[in-house]
Amino acid sequence: MKTTLSIQAAPDEVYRRLIHIGDWWDSEHTFSGDAHNLSIEEKAGGCFCEKLPNGGGVLHLEVLFVVPGKTLRMGGGLGPLQGIAASGSLTIRLSPSAGGTKLEVTYAVAGYLPSGMNTLAAPVDTVLNAQFVRLRNYVERGDPAKGEPVKGEAEKQK
């Protein structure tokens, strides 16, 4: 999965908002039902984690590489990938572009599923693309739910 978006803010600002994932991630795509239970530790070995009731928790991804304002790479399986023999590498790159930031997100996944891994590719791509559109909306408009993606604006490649 690859998504590229333009965000009308400086890379450092986009990165600052990116790290505060609970402010923009869709609560419907959490185990707890509340995105504010999500957090990302900004260090190698850090956790993209979610707090669950009664002391429970989820490690969604592990931070593998971080250069604040430029690159965040995390490894592991998101959502339905966590319960099967799959692992992935999610790389988020931020670079200056005219009027703001070019955001490039790549999620490469490998694993085994009897029905074939390709059966999960489209749903995972759709959910991730929607999350990063929410990040853009949050940075530009202050509300992740405001604004619909402009058709053709997000470039998706498998």
Secondary structure, DSSP 8 states (H G I E B T S, - for coil): -EEEEEESS-HHHHHHHHH-GGGTS-GGGSSSS-GGGEEE--STT-EEEEE-GGG-EEEEEEEEEEETTTEEEEES--GGGGGTEEEEEEEEEEEEETTEEEEEEEEEEEEE-TT-THHHHHHHHHHHHHHHHHHHHHHHHS-TTSS---TTTSEEE-
